[in-house]
Amino acid sequence: MLKSAVYSILAASLVNAGTIPLGKLSDIDKIGTQTEIFPFLGGSGPYYSFPGDYGISRDLPESCEMKQVQMVGRHGER
């Protein structure tokens, strides 16, 4: 019983995972090249804005007011 419940939950989560925009398939050949390398460096590169929006609007709702902005900076030793 528990095993089938776990499998059901995993299967349901896989259905939702397909809705995340993954970019263009034509970009797959750029991995390992110097063409637009920053998006593929992950945490080792500078900030790069992902072209997909995950279906979330960037605009504030009319009832909201921005009071504070938190900036995140990274540093590291190389």
PDB file with SEQRES, HELIX, SHEET and CRYST1 records, atoms N, CA, C and O in Angstrom:
SEQRES   1 A   78  MET LEU LYS SER ALA VAL TYR SER ILE LEU ALA ALA SER          
SEQRES   2 A   78  LEU VAL ASN ALA GLY THR ILE PRO LEU GLY LYS LEU SER          
SEQRES   3 A   78  ASP ILE ASP LYS ILE GLY THR GLN THR GLU ILE PHE PRO          
SEQRES   4 A   78  PHE LEU GLY GLY SER GLY PRO TYR TYR SER PHE PRO GLY          
SEQRES   5 A   78  ASP TYR GLY ILE SER ARG ASP LEU PRO GLU SER CYS GLU          
SEQRES   6 A   78  MET LYS GLN VAL GLN MET VAL GLY ARG HIS GLY GLU ARG          
HELIX    1 AA1 LEU A    2  ALA A   17  1                                  16    
HELIX    2 AA2 LEU A   25  LYS A   30  5                                   6    
HELIX    3 AA3 PHE A   38  PHE A   40  5                                   3    
HELIX    4 AA4 GLY A   42  SER A   44  5                                   3    
CRYST1    1.000    1.000    1.000  90.00  90.00  90.00 P 1           1          
ATOM      1  N   MET A   1       0.826  -1.197   0.000  1.00  0.00           N  
ATOM      2  CA  MET A   1       0.000   0.000   0.000  1.00  0.00           C  
ATOM      3  C   MET A   1       0.865   1.253   0.000  1.00  0.00           C  
ATOM      4  O   MET A   1       0.654   2.161  -0.804  1.00  0.00           O  
ATOM      5  N   LEU A   2       1.832   1.298   0.898  1.00  0.00           N  
ATOM      6  CA  LEU A   2       2.714   2.465   0.988  1.00  0.00           C  
ATOM      7  C   LEU A   2       3.534   2.619  -0.288  1.00  0.00           C  
ATOM      8  O   LEU A   2       3.752   3.728  -0.776  1.00  0.00           O  
ATOM      9  N   LYS A   3       3.982   1.486  -0.814  1.00  0.00           N  
ATOM     10  CA  LYS A   3       4.797   1.520  -2.032  1.00  0.00           C  
ATOM     11  C   LYS A   3       4.004   2.104  -3.207  1.00  0.00           C  
ATOM     12  O   LYS A   3       4.532   2.911  -3.972  1.00  0.00           O  
ATOM     13  N   SER A   4       2.753   1.702  -3.349  1.00  0.00           N  
ATOM     14  CA  SER A   4       1.945   2.222  -4.459  1.00  0.00           C  
ATOM     15  C   SER A   4       1.621   3.701  -4.256  1.00  0.00           C  
ATOM     16  O   SER A   4       1.506   4.447  -5.229  1.00  0.00           O  
ATOM     17  N   ALA A   5       1.472   4.129  -3.007  1.00  0.00           N  
ATOM     18  CA  ALA A   5       1.222   5.552  -2.739  1.00  0.00           C  
ATOM     19  C   ALA A   5       2.435   6.389  -3.121  1.00  0.00           C  
ATOM     20  O   ALA A   5       2.293   7.468  -3.696  1.00  0.00           O  
ATOM     21  N   VAL A   6       3.625   5.892  -2.801  1.00  0.00           N  
ATOM     22  CA  VAL A   6       4.860   6.603  -3.150  1.00  0.00           C  
ATOM     23  C   VAL A   6       4.998   6.693  -4.665  1.00  0.00           C  
ATOM     24  O   VAL A   6       5.356   7.745  -5.195  1.00  0.00           O  
ATOM     25  N   TYR A   7       4.717   5.599  -5.361  1.00  0.00           N  
ATOM     26  CA  TYR A   7       4.796   5.614  -6.823  1.00  0.00           C  
ATOM     27  C   TYR A   7       3.781   6.590  -7.423  1.00  0.00           C  
ATOM     28  O   TYR A   7       4.079   7.263  -8.410  1.00  0.00           O  
ATOM     29  N   SER A   8       2.600   6.668  -6.839  1.00  0.00           N  
ATOM     30  CA  SER A   8       1.582   7.603  -7.333  1.00  0.00           C  
ATOM     31  C   SER A   8       2.034   9.045  -7.167  1.00  0.00           C  
ATOM     32  O   SER A   8       1.840   9.869  -8.061  1.00  0.00           O  
ATOM     33  N   ILE A   9       2.636   9.349  -6.024  1.00  0.00           N  
ATOM     34  CA  ILE A   9       3.127  10.709  -5.772  1.00  0.00           C  
ATOM     35  C   ILE A   9       4.253  11.052  -6.738  1.00  0.00           C  
ATOM     36  O   ILE A   9       4.281  12.153  -7.288  1.00  0.00           O  
ATOM     37  N   LEU A  10       5.176  10.130  -6.950  1.00  0.00           N  
ATOM     38  CA  LEU A  10       6.275  10.371  -7.888  1.00  0.00           C  
ATOM     39  C   LEU A  10       5.756  10.573  -9.307  1.00  0.00           C  
ATOM     40  O   LEU A  10       6.235  11.453 -10.022  1.00  0.00           O  
ATOM     41  N   ALA A  11       4.798   9.780  -9.712  1.00  0.00           N  
ATOM     42  CA  ALA A  11       4.242   9.922 -11.059  1.00  0.00           C  
ATOM     43  C   ALA A  11       3.544  11.268 -11.218  1.00  0.00           C  
ATOM     44  O   ALA A  11       3.652  11.904 -12.266  1.00  0.00           O  
ATOM     45  N   ALA A  12       2.833  11.704 -10.188  1.00  0.00           N  
ATOM     46  CA  ALA A  12       2.149  13.000 -10.251  1.00  0.00           C  
ATOM     47  C   ALA A  12       3.150  14.142 -10.328  1.00  0.00           C  
ATOM     48  O   ALA A  12       2.910  15.128 -11.025  1.00  0.00           O  
ATOM     49  N   SER A  13       4.265  14.021  -9.624  1.00  0.00           N  
ATOM     50  CA  SER A  13       5.268  15.092  -9.665  1.00  0.00           C  
ATOM     51  C   SER A  13       5.954  15.147 -11.024  1.00  0.00           C  
ATOM     52  O   SER A  13       6.351  16.227 -11.462  1.00  0.00           O  
ATOM     53  N   LEU A  14       6.101  14.028 -11.692  1.00  0.00           N  
ATOM     54  CA  LEU A  14       6.715  14.022 -13.021  1.00  0.00           C  
ATOM     55  C   LEU A  14       5.813  14.695 -14.046  1.00  0.00           C  
ATOM     56  O   LEU A  14       6.309  15.310 -14.990  1.00  0.00           O  
ATOM     57  N   VAL A  15       4.519  14.592 -13.882  1.00  0.00           N  
ATOM     58  CA  VAL A  15       3.586  15.243 -14.799  1.00  0.00           C  
ATOM     59  C   VAL A  15       3.760  16.750 -14.716  1.00  0.00           C  
ATOM     60  O   VAL A  15       3.768  17.421 -15.747  1.00  0.00           O  
ATOM     61  N   ASN A  16       3.901  17.299 -13.516  1.00  0.00           N  
ATOM     62  CA  ASN A  16       4.072  18.740 -13.338  1.00  0.00           C  
ATOM     63  C   ASN A  16       5.454  19.210 -13.766  1.00  0.00           C  
ATOM     64  O   ASN A  16       5.612  20.372 -14.140  1.00  0.00           O  
ATOM     65  N   ALA A  17       6.444  18.353 -13.722  1.00  0.00           N  
ATOM     66  CA  ALA A  17       7.806  18.757 -14.080  1.00  0.00           C  
ATOM     67  C   ALA A  17       7.908  19.117 -15.556  1.00  0.00           C  
ATOM     68  O   ALA A  17       8.778  19.903 -15.930  1.00  0.00           O  
ATOM     69  N   GLY A  18       7.066  18.580 -16.383  1.00  0.00           N  
ATOM     70  CA  GLY A  18       7.112  18.870 -17.807  1.00  0.00           C  
ATOM     71  C   GLY A  18       6.626  20.257 -18.170  1.00  0.00           C  
ATOM     72  O   GLY A  18       6.807  20.685 -19.310  1.00  0.00           O  
ATOM     73  N   THR A  19       6.012  20.977 -17.239  1.00  0.00           N  
ATOM     74  CA  THR A  19       5.467  22.292 -17.551  1.00  0.00           C  
ATOM     75  C   THR A  19       6.494  23.409 -17.412  1.00  0.00           C  
ATOM     76  O   THR A  19       6.198  24.545 -17.783  1.00  0.00           O  
ATOM     77  N   ILE A  20       7.683  23.136 -16.897  1.00  0.00           N  
ATOM     78  CA  ILE A  20       8.712  24.163 -16.734  1.00  0.00           C  
ATOM     79  C   ILE A  20       9.366  24.419 -18.086  1.00  0.00           C  
ATOM     80  O   ILE A  20       9.833  23.472 -18.719  1.00  0.00           O  
ATOM     81  N   PRO A  21       9.416  25.676 -18.556  1.00  0.00           N  
ATOM     82  CA  PRO A  21      10.066  25.952 -19.838  1.00  0.00           C  
ATOM     83  C   PRO A  21      11.564  25.697 -19.737  1.00  0.00           C  
ATOM     84  O   PRO A  21      12.220  26.186 -18.817  1.00  0.00           O  
ATOM     85  N   LEU A  22      12.092  24.948 -20.660  1.00  0.00           N  
ATOM     86  CA  LEU A  22      13.502  24.567 -20.604  1.00  0.00           C  
ATOM     87  C   LEU A  22      14.356  25.284 -21.634  1.00  0.00           C  
ATOM     88  O   LEU A  22      15.505  24.898 -21.847  1.00  0.00           O  
ATOM     89  N   GLY A  23      13.840  26.293 -22.265  1.00  0.00           N  
ATOM     90  CA  GLY A  23      14.607  26.964 -23.299  1.00  0.00           C  
ATOM     91  C   GLY A  23      14.419  26.262 -24.632  1.00  0.00           C  
ATOM     92  O   GLY A  23      13.532  25.423 -24.786  1.00  0.00           O  
ATOM     93  N   LYS A  24      15.259  26.612 -25.587  1.00  0.00           N  
ATOM     94  CA  LYS A  24      15.126  26.040 -26.927  1.00  0.00           C  
ATOM     95  C   LYS A  24      16.029  24.819 -27.071  1.00  0.00           C  
ATOM     96  O   LYS A  24      17.155  24.808 -26.573  1.00  0.00           O  
ATOM     97  N   LEU A  25      15.536  23.808 -27.743  1.00  0.00           N  
ATOM     98  CA  LEU A  25      16.356  22.626 -27.992  1.00  0.00           C  
ATOM     99  C   LEU A  25      17.528  22.942 -28.904  1.00  0.00           C  
ATOM    100  O   LEU A  25      18.538  22.238 -28.875  1.00  0.00           O  
ATOM    101  N   SER A  26      17.413  23.992 -29.716  1.00  0.00           N  
ATOM    102  CA  SER A  26      18.507  24.346 -30.614  1.00  0.00           C  
ATOM    103  C   SER A  26      19.734  24.827 -29.835  1.00  0.00           C  
ATOM    104  O   SER A  26      20.838  24.852 -30.381  1.00  0.00           O  
ATOM    105  N   ASP A  27      19.553  25.211 -28.563  1.00  0.00           N  
ATOM    106  CA  ASP A  27      20.681  25.667 -27.746  1.00  0.00           C  
ATOM    107  C   ASP A  27      21.526  24.519 -27.211  1.00  0.00           C  
ATOM    108  O   ASP A  27      22.602  24.762 -26.664  1.00  0.00           O  
ATOM    109  N   ILE A  28      21.075  23.279 -27.350  1.00  0.00           N  
ATOM    110  CA  ILE A  28      21.792  22.148 -26.760  1.00  0.00           C  
ATOM    111  C   ILE A  28      23.191  21.991 -27.354  1.00  0.00           C  
ATOM    112  O   ILE A  28      24.099  21.523 -26.668  1.00  0.00           O  
ATOM    113  N   ASP A  29      23.381  22.382 -28.641  1.00  0.00           N  
ATOM    114  CA  ASP A  29      24.723  22.220 -29.239  1.00  0.00           C  
ATOM    115  C   ASP A  29      25.708  23.244 -28.682  1.00  0.00           C  
ATOM    116  O   ASP A  29      26.914  23.102 -28.883  1.00  0.00           O  
ATOM    117  N   LYS A  30      25.222  24.272 -27.986  1.00  0.00           N  
ATOM    118  CA  LYS A  30      26.123  25.295 -27.454  1.00  0.00           C  
ATOM    119  C   LYS A  30      26.832  24.844 -26.182  1.00  0.00           C  
ATOM    120  O   LYS A  30      27.818  25.460 -25.777  1.00  0.00           O  
ATOM    121  N   ILE A  31      26.345  23.779 -25.546  1.00  0.00           N  
ATOM    122  CA  ILE A  31      26.992  23.285 -24.336  1.00  0.00           C  
ATOM    123  C   ILE A  31      28.379  22.768 -24.705  1.00  0.00           C  
ATOM    124  O   ILE A  31      28.521  21.954 -25.618  1.00  0.00           O  
ATOM    125  N   GLY A  32      29.388  23.238 -24.002  1.00  0.00           N  
ATOM    126  CA  GLY A  32      30.760  22.828 -24.276  1.00  0.00           C  
ATOM    127  C   GLY A  32      31.458  23.698 -25.296  1.00  0.00           C  
ATOM    128  O   GLY A  32      32.613  23.434 -25.630  1.00  0.00           O  
ATOM    129  N   THR A  33      30.797  24.729 -25.805  1.00  0.00           N  
ATOM    130  CA  THR A  33      31.418  25.646 -26.754  1.00  0.00           C  
ATOM    131  C   THR A  33      31.596  27.002 -26.091  1.00  0.00           C  
ATOM    132  O   THR A  33      31.155  27.204 -24.959  1.00  0.00           O  
ATOM    133  N   GLN A  34      32.228  27.915 -26.776  1.00  0.00           N  
ATOM    134  CA  GLN A  34      32.422  29.264 -26.254  1.00  0.00           C  
ATOM    135  C   GLN A  34      31.284  30.197 -26.646  1.00  0.00           C  
ATOM    136  O   GLN A  34      31.275  31.357 -26.234  1.00  0.00           O  
ATOM    137  N   THR A  35      30.326  29.717 -27.432  1.00  0.00           N  
ATOM    138  CA  THR A  35      29.206  30.544 -27.856  1.00  0.00           C  
ATOM    139  C   THR A  35      28.219  30.668 -26.708  1.00  0.00           C  
ATOM    140  O   THR A  35      27.655  29.671 -26.255  1.00  0.00           O  
ATOM    141  N   GLU A  36      28.012  31.885 -26.240  1.00  0.00           N  
ATOM    142  CA  GLU A  36      27.079  32.137 -25.141  1.00  0.00           C  
ATOM    143  C   GLU A  36      27.289  31.150 -23.997  1.00  0.00           C  
ATOM    144  O   GLU A  36      26.372  30.413 -23.635  1.00  0.00           O  
ATOM    145  N   ILE A  37      28.477  31.134 -23.436  1.00  0.00           N  
ATOM    146  CA  ILE A  37      28.826  30.143 -22.418  1.00  0.00           C  
ATOM    147  C   ILE A  37      28.215  30.452 -21.048  1.00  0.00           C  
ATOM    148  O   ILE A  37      27.989  29.533 -20.261  1.00  0.00           O  
ATOM    149  N   PHE A  38      27.944  31.728 -20.746  1.00  0.00           N  
ATOM    150  CA  PHE A  38      27.494  32.102 -19.407  1.00  0.00           C  
ATOM    151  C   PHE A  38      26.220  31.391 -18.942  1.00  0.00           C  
ATOM    152  O   PHE A  38      26.147  31.021 -17.770  1.00  0.00           O  
ATOM    153  N   PRO A  39      25.217  31.182 -19.795  1.00  0.00           N  
ATOM    154  CA  PRO A  39      24.021  30.497 -19.299  1.00  0.00           C  
ATOM    155  C   PRO A  39      24.283  29.069 -18.838  1.00  0.00           C  
ATOM    156  O   PRO A  39      23.496  28.522 -18.065  1.00  0.00           O  
ATOM    157  N   PHE A  40      25.359  28.459 -19.288  1.00  0.00           N  
ATOM    158  CA  PHE A  40      25.616  27.060 -18.977  1.00  0.00           C  
ATOM    159  C   PHE A  40      26.619  26.873 -17.837  1.00  0.00           C  
ATOM    160  O   PHE A  40      26.955  25.738 -17.499  1.00  0.00           O  
ATOM    161  N   LEU A  41      27.102  27.967 -17.239  1.00  0.00           N  
ATOM    162  CA  LEU A  41      28.082  27.854 -16.159  1.00  0.00           C  
ATOM    163  C   LEU A  41      27.445  27.638 -14.796  1.00  0.00           C  
ATOM    164  O   LEU A  41      28.137  27.273 -13.845  1.00  0.00           O  
ATOM    165  N   GLY A  42      26.151  27.853 -14.684  1.00  0.00           N  
ATOM    166  CA  GLY A  42      25.474  27.653 -13.400  1.00  0.00           C  
ATOM    167  C   GLY A  42      26.008  28.610 -12.352  1.00  0.00           C  
ATOM    168  O   GLY A  42      26.126  29.808 -12.611  1.00  0.00           O  
ATOM    169  N   GLY A  43      26.330  28.103 -11.178  1.00  0.00           N  
ATOM    170  CA  GLY A  43      26.815  28.924 -10.076  1.00  0.00           C  
ATOM    171  C   GLY A  43      28.223  29.431 -10.252  1.00  0.00           C  
ATOM    172  O   GLY A  43      28.669  30.275  -9.474  1.00  0.00           O  
ATOM    173  N   SER A  44      28.941  28.945 -11.251  1.00  0.00           N  
ATOM    174  CA  SER A  44      30.327  29.375 -11.462  1.00  0.00           C  
ATOM    175  C   SER A  44      30.431  30.604 -12.355  1.00  0.00           C  
ATOM    176  O   SER A  44      31.530  31.126 -12.541  1.00  0.00           O  
ATOM    177  N   GLY A  45      29.338  31.074 -12.906  1.00  0.00           N  
ATOM    178  CA  GLY A  45      29.371  32.212 -13.817  1.00  0.00           C  
ATOM    179  C   GLY A  45      28.677  33.425 -13.235  1.00  0.00           C  
ATOM    180  O   GLY A  45      28.143  33.374 -12.127  1.00  0.00           O  
ATOM    181  N   PRO A  46      28.687  34.514 -13.982  1.00  0.00           N  
ATOM    182  CA  PRO A  46      27.975  35.715 -13.531  1.00  0.00           C  
ATOM    183  C   PRO A  46      26.465  35.498 -13.616  1.00  0.00           C  
ATOM    184  O   PRO A  46      26.003  34.494 -14.158  1.00  0.00           O  
ATOM    185  N   TYR A  47      25.701  36.451 -13.076  1.00  0.00           N  
ATOM    186  CA  TYR A  47      24.238  36.344 -13.107  1.00  0.00           C  
ATOM    187  C   TYR A  47      23.758  36.295 -14.550  1.00  0.00           C  
ATOM    188  O   TYR A  47      24.203  37.075 -15.392  1.00  0.00           O  
ATOM    189  N   TYR A  48      22.869  35.394 -14.817  1.00  0.00           N  
ATOM    190  CA  TYR A  48      22.269  35.275 -16.142  1.00  0.00           C  
ATOM    191  C   TYR A  48      20.774  35.069 -15.957  1.00  0.00           C  
ATOM    192  O   TYR A  48      20.361  34.151 -15.249  1.00  0.00           O  
ATOM    193  N   SER A  49      19.969  35.897 -16.575  1.00  0.00           N  
ATOM    194  CA  SER A  49      18.519  35.792 -16.457  1.00  0.00           C  
ATOM    195  C   SER A  49      18.011  34.728 -17.425  1.00  0.00           C  
ATOM    196  O   SER A  49      18.243  34.817 -18.631  1.00  0.00           O  
ATOM    197  N   PHE A  50      17.326  33.735 -16.899  1.00  0.00           N  
ATOM    198  CA  PHE A  50      16.773  32.665 -17.721  1.00  0.00           C  
ATOM    199  C   PHE A  50      15.654  33.234 -18.581  1.00  0.00           C  
ATOM    200  O   PHE A  50      14.820  33.982 -18.071  1.00  0.00           O  
ATOM    201  N   PRO A  51      15.608  32.904 -19.873  1.00  0.00           N  
ATOM    202  CA  PRO A  51      14.599  33.497 -20.753  1.00  0.00           C  
ATOM    203  C   PRO A  51      13.167  33.076 -20.428  1.00  0.00           C  
ATOM    204  O   PRO A  51      12.229  33.787 -20.788  1.00  0.00           O  
ATOM    205  N   GLY A  52      12.974  31.949 -19.762  1.00  0.00           N  
ATOM    206  CA  GLY A  52      11.622  31.525 -19.402  1.00  0.00           C  
ATOM    207  C   GLY A  52      11.150  32.237 -18.151  1.00  0.00           C  
ATOM    208  O   GLY A  52      11.964  32.678 -17.340  1.00  0.00           O  
ATOM    209  N   ASP A  53       9.843  32.353 -17.990  1.00  0.00           N  
ATOM    210  CA  ASP A  53       9.318  33.048 -16.816  1.00  0.00           C  
ATOM    211  C   ASP A  53       8.561  32.120 -15.878  1.00  0.00           C  
ATOM    212  O   ASP A  53       8.001  32.588 -14.886  1.00  0.00           O  
ATOM    213  N   TYR A  54       8.524  30.831 -16.154  1.00  0.00           N  
ATOM    214  CA  TYR A  54       7.842  29.835 -15.331  1.00  0.00           C  
ATOM    215  C   TYR A  54       6.362  30.163 -15.143  1.00  0.00           C  
ATOM    216  O   TYR A  54       5.730  29.650 -14.220  1.00  0.00           O  
ATOM    217  N   GLY A  55       5.800  31.017 -16.013  1.00  0.00           N  
ATOM    218  CA  GLY A  55       4.392  31.357 -15.927  1.00  0.00           C  
ATOM    219  C   GLY A  55       4.056  32.356 -14.832  1.00  0.00           C  
ATOM    220  O   GLY A  55       2.882  32.564 -14.525  1.00  0.00           O  
ATOM    221  N   ILE A  56       5.074  32.980 -14.236  1.00  0.00           N  
ATOM    222  CA  ILE A  56       4.859  33.941 -13.152  1.00  0.00           C  
ATOM    223  C   ILE A  56       5.110  35.341 -13.693  1.00  0.00           C  
ATOM    224  O   ILE A  56       6.160  35.609 -14.278  1.00  0.00           O  
ATOM    225  N   SER A  57       4.152  36.224 -13.498  1.00  0.00           N  
ATOM    226  CA  SER A  57       4.296  37.602 -13.960  1.00  0.00           C  
ATOM    227  C   SER A  57       5.323  38.344 -13.111  1.00  0.00           C  
ATOM    228  O   SER A  57       5.386  38.139 -11.899  1.00  0.00           O  
ATOM    229  N   ARG A  58       6.126  39.202 -13.733  1.00  0.00           N  
ATOM    230  CA  ARG A  58       7.113  40.000 -12.992  1.00  0.00           C  
ATOM    231  C   ARG A  58       6.504  41.269 -12.406  1.00  0.00           C  
ATOM    232  O   ARG A  58       7.105  41.908 -11.543  1.00  0.00           O  
ATOM    233  N   ASP A  59       5.317  41.631 -12.871  1.00  0.00           N  
ATOM    234  CA  ASP A  59       4.654  42.846 -12.395  1.00  0.00           C  
ATOM    235  C   ASP A  59       4.067  42.634 -11.005  1.00  0.00           C  
ATOM    236  O   ASP A  59       3.596  41.548 -10.668  1.00  0.00           O  
ATOM    237  N   LEU A  60       4.108  43.703 -10.205  1.00  0.00           N  
ATOM    238  CA  LEU A  60       3.486  43.650  -8.884  1.00  0.00           C  
ATOM    239  C   LEU A  60       1.973  43.741  -9.032  1.00  0.00           C  
ATOM    240  O   LEU A  60       1.480  44.488  -9.878  1.00  0.00           O  
ATOM    241  N   PRO A  61       1.233  42.993  -8.225  1.00  0.00           N  
ATOM    242  CA  PRO A  61      -0.220  43.174  -8.231  1.00  0.00           C  
ATOM    243  C   PRO A  61      -0.574  44.590  -7.780  1.00  0.00           C  
ATOM    244  O   PRO A  61       0.191  45.215  -7.045  1.00  0.00           O  
ATOM    245  N   GLU A  62      -1.720  45.096  -8.210  1.00  0.00           N  
ATOM    246  CA  GLU A  62      -2.111  46.470  -7.891  1.00  0.00           C  
ATOM    247  C   GLU A  62      -2.222  46.711  -6.392  1.00  0.00           C  
ATOM    248  O   GLU A  62      -2.005  47.831  -5.931  1.00  0.00           O  
ATOM    249  N   SER A  63      -2.554  45.689  -5.630  1.00  0.00           N  
ATOM    250  CA  SER A  63      -2.738  45.860  -4.189  1.00  0.00           C  
ATOM    251  C   SER A  63      -1.416  45.812  -3.418  1.00  0.00           C  
ATOM    252  O   SER A  63      -1.412  45.980  -2.199  1.00  0.00           O  
ATOM    253  N   CYS A  64      -0.300  45.587  -4.108  1.00  0.00           N  
ATOM    254  CA  CYS A  64       0.997  45.479  -3.432  1.00  0.00           C  
ATOM    255  C   CYS A  64       1.803  46.763  -3.593  1.00  0.00           C  
ATOM    256  O   CYS A  64       1.629  47.516  -4.551  1.00  0.00           O  
ATOM    257  N   GLU A  65       2.679  46.988  -2.639  1.00  0.00           N  
ATOM    258  CA  GLU A  65       3.558  48.146  -2.669  1.00  0.00           C  
ATOM    259  C   GLU A  65       4.958  47.679  -2.288  1.00  0.00           C  
ATOM    260  O   GLU A  65       5.129  46.979  -1.289  1.00  0.00           O  
ATOM    261  N   MET A  66       5.955  48.061  -3.075  1.00  0.00           N  
ATOM    262  CA  MET A  66       7.321  47.643  -2.787  1.00  0.00           C  
ATOM    263  C   MET A  66       7.911  48.558  -1.716  1.00  0.00           C  
ATOM    264  O   MET A  66       7.942  49.779  -1.871  1.00  0.00           O  
ATOM    265  N   LYS A  67       8.378  47.944  -0.626  1.00  0.00           N  
ATOM    266  CA  LYS A  67       8.945  48.714   0.478  1.00  0.00           C  
ATOM    267  C   LYS A  67      10.437  48.468   0.631  1.00  0.00           C  
ATOM    268  O   LYS A  67      11.146  49.306   1.188  1.00  0.00           O  
ATOM    269  N   GLN A  68      10.918  47.345   0.151  1.00  0.00           N  
ATOM    270  CA  GLN A  68      12.313  46.997   0.370  1.00  0.00           C  
ATOM    271  C   GLN A  68      12.805  46.151  -0.801  1.00  0.00           C  
ATOM    272  O   GLN A  68      12.054  45.357  -1.369  1.00  0.00           O  
ATOM    273  N   VAL A  69      14.064  46.331  -1.147  1.00  0.00           N  
ATOM    274  CA  VAL A  69      14.705  45.522  -2.178  1.00  0.00           C  
ATOM    275  C   VAL A  69      15.931  44.895  -1.550  1.00  0.00           C  
ATOM    276  O   VAL A  69      16.718  45.577  -0.894  1.00  0.00           O  
ATOM    277  N   GLN A  70      16.095  43.616  -1.747  1.00  0.00           N  
ATOM    278  CA  GLN A  70      17.271  42.932  -1.223  1.00  0.00           C  
ATOM    279  C   GLN A  70      18.152  42.534  -2.399  1.00  0.00           C  
ATOM    280  O   GLN A  70      17.717  41.816  -3.299  1.00  0.00           O  
ATOM    281  N   MET A  71      19.378  43.000  -2.381  1.00  0.00           N  
ATOM    282  CA  MET A  71      20.328  42.676  -3.439  1.00  0.00           C  
ATOM    283  C   MET A  71      21.204  41.523  -2.957  1.00  0.00           C  
ATOM    284  O   MET A  71      21.675  41.524  -1.820  1.00  0.00           O  
ATOM    285  N   VAL A  72      21.413  40.557  -3.817  1.00  0.00           N  
ATOM    286  CA  VAL A  72      22.245  39.416  -3.470  1.00  0.00           C  
ATOM    287  C   VAL A  72      23.535  39.526  -4.262  1.00  0.00           C  
ATOM    288  O   VAL A  72      23.506  39.629  -5.489  1.00  0.00           O  
ATOM    289  N   GLY A  73      24.650  39.507  -3.581  1.00  0.00           N  
ATOM    290  CA  GLY A  73      25.946  39.567  -4.245  1.00  0.00           C  
ATOM    291  C   GLY A  73      26.735  38.300  -3.974  1.00  0.00           C  
ATOM    292  O   GLY A  73      26.603  37.684  -2.916  1.00  0.00           O  
ATOM    293  N   ARG A  74      27.547  37.925  -4.932  1.00  0.00           N  
ATOM    294  CA  ARG A  74      28.376  36.729  -4.758  1.00  0.00           C  
ATOM    295  C   ARG A  74      29.832  37.114  -4.844  1.00  0.00           C  
ATOM    296  O   ARG A  74      30.204  38.044  -5.560  1.00  0.00           O  
ATOM    297  N   HIS A  75      30.633  36.409  -4.128  1.00  0.00           N  
ATOM    298  CA  HIS A  75      32.072  36.575  -4.268  1.00  0.00           C  
ATOM    299  C   HIS A  75      32.698  35.209  -4.038  1.00  0.00           C  
ATOM    300  O   HIS A  75      32.074  34.313  -3.470  1.00  0.00           O  
ATOM    301  N   GLY A  76      33.883  35.068  -4.467  1.00  0.00           N  
ATOM    302  CA  GLY A  76      34.547  33.788  -4.263  1.00  0.00           C  
ATOM    303  C   GLY A  76      36.021  33.889  -4.583  1.00  0.00           C  
ATOM    304  O   GLY A  76      36.475  34.831  -5.233  1.00  0.00           O  
ATOM    305  N   GLU A  77      36.740  32.920  -4.123  1.00  0.00           N  
ATOM    306  CA  GLU A  77      38.175  32.869  -4.416  1.00  0.00           C  
ATOM    307  C   GLU A  77      38.384  31.887  -5.551  1.00  0.00           C  
ATOM    308  O   GLU A  77      37.751  30.834  -5.612  1.00  0.00           O  
ATOM    309  N   ARG A  78      39.256  32.244  -6.418  1.00  0.00           N  
ATOM    310  CA  ARG A  78      39.543  31.345  -7.544  1.00  0.00           C  
ATOM    311  C   ARG A  78      41.020  31.045  -7.579  1.00  0.00           C  
ATOM    312  O   ARG A  78      41.480  30.306  -8.449  1.00  0.00           O  
TER     313      ARG A  78                                                      
END                                                                             
